[in-house]
Amino acid sequence: MAVTDVLALGASLPAGYRAREFADTDRDQFVPARNREQHWMEQGSAAEWRYWENLMKDPKLLRVTVEAPDGSVAAIGDIGVGFTARPDGSQFIGMTVLAAHRRKGIGAALLEAFEEEGRRREAPKLLGGANEGEKFALDWALAHGYHQIGRRIASYVELAKFEPGRFSAALDRAHAAGITITSFAETLSGRDAAGQEQWWRALYAAEAPMWEDIPFATPTPHWPWDRFYEASTSERMLSDLSLVAYAGDQIAGFTTTGKSKESDGWTWMTGTAREYRGRGIARALKVEALTRAKRMGLRAMGTTNDEPNKSMREINAKLGYQMLPAHVELEKALA
């Protein structure tokens, strides 16, 4: 059965618009149009979208494209279990109507169809989000019965303005405490395949309690080993800018950096082992990563933190990170 039939969108869209199954090539048209509305640090690429979707391998993903009368992409929306399936069976929905096609009822038609699909899947609630910088989208979602459950705050530092010498004390403090910081590339150099996998498994085990302490808006299980390993060894991981802090032979903390567009980096994860917190390890990791990124000639480094993670956000602010509009996390119970 076609996606259009499943979502029963045909009769709900404005005249001249039609829903069809999403095609991979739709990304190449959609992304440039969407980028024109976003801050340069938030802009993406079709290649990055493909990468993350392939990593997620969402078995429940259902995506639909809305075509304008001239055949161009007017909107894209989807429903699925998301990056990590929620224990209660909640589903994620997302949709974007491009600027030229707003205020015609397309968003309302998509939302109604996804909510009905969520009920068909027996999901107790739907999860989604809206950029706080696009107030019209947030207000629209709130008006349709969604309520805020959290905020994720992205920020970035322009490396041309970052002066490593100002923050050398953070590295001196870590070194004085017996902490050694090295890159993933340096750590893995010289190990055979079995030795490298053994190290990755140790890092994955060290990450588990750190993940548990992330203040997610909804319970989020630690991602599976196979996806962790795939992401960590992919071409998008910048192994020279991903760092591990050792206290002797024990992993005291680490930070991972991924490639964003062609000239930026993005912090995927920074964590400190529970027994080593309060010793400035996270700050030292961030300073070292930024220093190396500047040396490599990157334009900027970005990161995202949940709003309750005040300690990390304070570290970022002192390092010169500038906040972007928050991603407001939303949910709606399905009757």
C-alpha positions as CSV (number, residue, x, y, z in Angstrom):
1,M,0.0,0.0,0.0
2,A,1.4,3.4,-0.9
3,V,2.3,6.0,1.8
4,T,-0.4,8.3,0.5
5,D,-3.1,5.7,1.1
6,V,-1.7,4.9,4.6
7,L,-1.8,8.5,5.7
8,A,-5.0,9.3,3.8
9,L,-3.6,12.7,2.9
10,G,-5.1,13.1,-0.6
11,A,-8.4,14.8,0.4
12,S,-6.7,17.0,3.1
13,L,-4.2,18.9,1.1
14,P,-4.8,22.2,-0.7
15,A,-5.8,22.1,-4.3
16,G,-2.9,21.2,-6.6
17,Y,-0.8,19.7,-3.9
18,R,-0.3,15.9,-3.6
19,A,1.3,13.5,-1.2
20,R,3.7,10.8,-2.4
21,E,6.3,8.5,-1.1
22,F,9.5,10.2,-0.1
23,A,12.3,9.8,-2.6
24,D,16.0,9.9,-1.6
25,T,16.6,12.7,-4.2
26,D,14.1,14.9,-2.4
27,R,16.8,15.7,0.1
28,D,18.9,17.4,-2.5
29,Q,16.1,19.9,-3.3
30,F,14.8,20.3,0.2
31,V,18.0,20.9,2.2
32,P,19.2,24.0,0.2
33,A,15.8,25.6,0.6
34,R,15.7,24.9,4.3
35,N,19.2,26.1,4.8
36,R,18.2,29.6,3.6
37,E,16.1,29.9,6.7
38,Q,18.7,28.8,9.2
39,H,21.8,30.1,11.0
40,W,25.0,29.1,9.2
41,M,26.0,26.8,12.0
42,E,22.7,24.9,11.9
43,Q,22.7,24.4,8.2
44,G,23.1,20.8,7.0
45,S,23.6,18.8,3.8
46,A,21.8,16.0,2.1
47,A,24.9,13.8,2.7
48,E,24.8,14.3,6.5
49,W,21.0,13.6,6.5
50,R,21.7,10.3,4.7
51,Y,24.5,9.4,7.2
52,W,22.4,9.9,10.3
53,E,19.4,8.2,8.9
54,N,21.5,5.2,7.9
55,L,23.0,5.1,11.4
56,M,19.6,5.2,13.0
57,K,18.1,2.4,10.9
58,D,14.7,3.2,12.2
59,P,12.5,0.2,11.4
60,K,9.3,2.1,11.9
61,L,10.2,5.2,9.8
62,L,7.5,6.4,7.5
63,R,8.2,9.5,5.5
64,V,6.0,11.4,3.1
65,T,6.8,14.2,0.6
66,V,4.2,16.9,-0.3
67,E,4.6,18.1,-3.8
68,A,3.6,21.6,-5.0
69,P,1.6,22.1,-8.2
70,D,4.8,22.7,-10.1
71,G,6.3,19.4,-8.9
72,S,8.7,20.9,-6.4
73,V,9.0,19.8,-2.8
74,A,6.7,21.8,-0.6
75,A,7.0,19.8,2.7
76,I,8.4,16.7,4.2
77,G,7.2,14.9,7.3
78,D,7.8,11.6,9.0
79,I,7.0,9.4,12.0
80,G,9.2,6.7,13.6
81,V,10.8,5.5,16.8
82,G,13.7,8.0,16.5
83,F,17.4,7.7,17.3
84,T,16.7,5.4,20.3
85,A,13.3,3.7,20.8
86,R,11.5,4.9,23.9
87,P,10.6,2.1,26.4
88,D,6.9,3.2,26.5
89,G,6.5,2.9,22.7
90,S,6.2,6.6,22.1
91,Q,6.8,7.7,18.5
92,F,8.6,10.8,17.1
93,I,7.1,13.0,14.4
94,G,8.8,15.7,12.4
95,M,7.6,18.0,9.6
96,T,8.8,21.0,7.8
97,V,6.7,23.1,5.4
98,L,9.0,25.3,3.3
99,A,8.4,29.0,3.5
100,A,6.6,29.5,0.2
101,H,4.0,27.0,1.0
102,R,3.0,27.9,4.6
103,R,-0.4,29.0,5.9
104,K,-2.2,26.8,3.4
105,G,-3.1,24.0,5.7
106,I,-0.4,21.6,4.7
107,G,1.1,21.3,8.2
108,A,-2.3,20.7,9.8
109,A,-3.0,17.9,7.2
110,L,0.3,16.3,7.9
111,L,-0.1,16.5,11.7
112,E,-3.6,15.0,11.6
113,A,-2.3,12.1,9.5
114,F,0.7,11.4,11.7
115,E,-1.4,11.5,14.9
116,E,-3.8,9.0,13.3
117,E,-0.9,6.8,12.4
118,G,0.4,7.1,15.9
119,R,-2.9,5.8,17.2
120,R,-2.8,3.0,14.7
121,R,0.6,2.1,16.1
122,E,-0.8,2.2,19.6
123,A,1.8,4.9,20.7
124,P,0.8,6.4,24.0
125,K,2.2,9.8,22.9
126,L,4.0,11.6,20.2
127,L,7.3,13.4,20.6
128,G,8.6,16.2,18.5
129,G,10.2,19.6,18.7
130,A,10.4,23.1,17.3
131,N,13.1,25.7,17.0
132,E,12.6,28.5,19.5
133,G,13.9,30.9,16.8
134,E,10.9,30.0,14.6
135,K,8.3,31.3,17.0
136,F,5.5,30.7,14.4
137,A,6.3,26.9,14.4
138,L,6.5,26.7,18.2
139,D,3.2,28.6,18.7
140,W,1.5,26.5,16.1
141,A,2.6,23.2,17.8
142,L,1.4,24.5,21.2
143,A,-1.9,25.6,19.7
144,H,-2.4,22.0,18.4
145,G,-2.1,20.4,21.9
146,Y,1.6,19.8,22.3
147,H,3.4,20.9,25.5
148,Q,7.0,21.6,26.3
149,I,8.9,18.8,28.2
150,G,12.5,20.1,27.7
151,R,14.9,22.3,25.9
152,R,18.1,21.4,24.1
153,I,20.5,24.3,23.7
154,A,23.0,24.3,20.8
155,S,26.0,26.7,20.9
156,Y,29.1,27.3,18.9
157,V,32.5,29.0,19.1
158,E,34.2,30.6,16.2
159,L,37.7,29.3,16.3
160,A,39.3,32.5,14.8
161,K,38.2,34.2,18.1
162,F,39.3,31.3,20.4
163,E,42.6,32.0,22.2
164,P,44.0,28.8,23.7
165,G,46.5,30.6,25.9
166,R,43.6,32.1,27.9
167,F,42.6,28.6,29.1
168,S,45.9,26.9,29.6
169,A,45.2,26.7,33.4
170,A,42.5,24.2,32.7
171,L,45.0,21.8,31.1
172,D,47.6,22.5,33.8
173,R,45.1,21.6,36.5
174,A,44.3,18.3,34.8
175,H,47.9,17.4,34.2
176,A,48.7,18.2,37.9
177,A,46.0,15.8,38.9
178,G,47.7,13.0,36.9
179,I,45.3,13.2,34.0
180,T,46.7,12.4,30.5
181,I,44.7,13.5,27.4
182,T,45.3,11.9,24.1
183,S,43.3,11.7,20.8
184,F,41.5,8.6,19.7
185,A,43.8,8.5,16.6
186,E,46.9,8.4,18.9
187,T,45.4,5.9,21.2
188,L,44.5,3.5,18.4
189,S,47.7,3.9,16.5
190,G,49.7,0.6,16.4
191,R,46.9,-1.6,17.7
192,D,45.7,-4.5,15.5
193,A,42.0,-4.9,14.7
194,A,41.3,-7.0,17.8
195,G,43.1,-4.5,20.0
196,Q,41.2,-1.6,18.5
197,E,37.8,-3.3,19.0
198,Q,38.8,-4.1,22.6
199,W,39.5,-0.4,23.2
200,W,36.2,0.7,21.6
201,R,34.3,-1.8,23.9
202,A,36.0,-0.3,26.9
203,L,35.0,3.2,25.8
204,Y,31.5,2.1,25.2
205,A,31.3,0.6,28.7
206,A,32.7,3.8,30.2
207,E,30.1,5.8,28.3
208,A,27.1,3.9,29.7
209,P,26.9,5.5,33.2
210,M,27.7,8.9,31.7
211,W,24.7,8.4,29.3
212,E,22.5,7.5,32.3
213,D,23.3,10.9,33.8
214,I,22.4,13.0,30.8
215,P,19.2,14.9,31.7
216,F,17.1,13.8,28.7
217,A,13.5,15.0,28.6
218,T,12.3,11.4,28.3
219,P,13.9,8.1,29.3
220,T,16.5,7.3,26.6
221,P,18.3,4.0,26.8
222,H,22.0,3.8,26.0
223,W,22.4,3.3,22.3
224,P,23.3,-0.2,21.1
225,W,27.0,-1.3,20.7
226,D,26.7,-1.8,17.0
227,R,25.5,1.7,16.3
228,F,28.1,3.2,18.7
229,Y,30.8,1.3,16.9
230,E,29.5,2.2,13.5
231,A,29.4,5.9,14.3
232,S,32.8,5.9,16.1
233,T,34.6,4.3,13.2
234,S,32.8,6.2,10.4
235,E,34.3,8.8,8.2
236,R,32.4,11.5,10.0
237,M,34.2,10.9,13.3
238,L,37.2,13.3,13.6
239,S,39.5,10.9,15.4
240,D,42.2,13.6,15.8
241,L,39.7,15.9,17.6
242,S,38.0,13.1,19.7
243,L,39.9,12.9,23.0
244,V,40.1,10.5,25.9
245,A,41.3,11.5,29.4
246,Y,43.2,8.8,31.4
247,A,43.8,8.5,35.1
248,G,46.5,5.8,34.9
249,D,44.9,3.1,32.8
250,Q,41.3,4.1,33.7
251,I,39.1,6.2,31.3
252,A,38.3,9.3,33.4
253,G,36.4,11.1,30.6
254,F,36.2,11.6,26.8
255,T,34.8,13.8,24.1
256,T,33.9,12.9,20.6
257,T,33.9,15.3,17.6
258,G,32.2,14.7,14.3
259,K,32.5,16.5,11.0
260,S,29.8,19.1,10.3
261,K,29.6,20.4,6.7
262,E,33.1,20.9,5.3
263,S,34.8,23.3,7.7
264,D,33.1,22.8,11.1
265,G,33.2,20.3,13.9
266,W,30.4,19.3,16.3
267,T,30.8,17.7,19.7
268,W,28.8,14.5,19.8
269,M,29.4,13.6,23.5
270,T,31.5,14.8,26.4
271,G,31.4,12.9,29.6
272,T,33.3,12.4,32.8
273,A,33.4,9.2,34.9
274,R,31.3,9.7,38.1
275,E,34.3,9.2,40.4
276,Y,36.4,11.9,38.6
277,R,33.8,14.7,38.4
278,G,34.6,18.0,39.9
279,R,38.3,17.9,38.8
280,G,38.0,20.0,35.7
281,I,38.4,17.1,33.3
282,A,35.5,18.1,31.0
283,R,36.8,21.6,30.8
284,A,40.3,20.3,30.0
285,L,38.9,18.1,27.2
286,K,37.0,20.9,25.7
287,V,40.0,23.3,25.8
288,E,42.3,20.7,24.2
289,A,39.7,19.8,21.5
290,L,39.2,23.5,20.6
291,T,42.9,24.1,20.5
292,R,43.5,21.2,18.1
293,A,40.5,22.2,16.0
294,K,41.9,25.7,15.6
295,R,45.2,24.3,14.7
296,M,43.6,22.1,12.0
297,G,42.0,25.2,10.5
298,L,38.3,24.5,11.3
299,R,35.9,27.4,11.2
300,A,33.8,26.6,14.2
301,M,32.9,24.0,16.8
302,G,29.3,23.4,17.9
303,T,27.7,21.4,20.7
304,T,24.3,20.7,22.1
305,N,23.4,20.4,25.8
306,D,20.1,19.7,27.6
307,E,19.0,22.7,29.5
308,P,19.4,21.1,33.0
309,N,23.1,20.4,32.3
310,K,24.1,23.8,33.7
311,S,27.7,22.8,34.6
312,M,28.5,22.0,31.0
313,R,26.7,25.0,29.6
314,E,28.7,27.2,32.0
315,I,31.9,25.6,30.8
316,N,30.9,26.4,27.2
317,A,30.0,30.0,28.0
318,K,33.4,30.6,29.6
319,L,35.1,29.2,26.5
320,G,33.3,31.7,24.3
321,Y,30.4,29.6,22.9
322,Q,27.5,31.6,21.6
323,M,24.0,30.2,22.1
324,L,21.7,29.4,19.2
325,P,17.9,29.3,19.6
326,A,16.9,26.3,21.7
327,H,15.2,23.2,20.3
328,V,12.1,23.0,22.4
329,E,11.1,19.3,23.0
330,L,7.4,18.7,22.8
331,E,5.0,15.9,23.5
332,K,1.3,15.1,23.1
333,A,-0.7,12.2,24.6
334,L,-2.8,10.3,22.1
335,A,-6.3,9.5,23.2
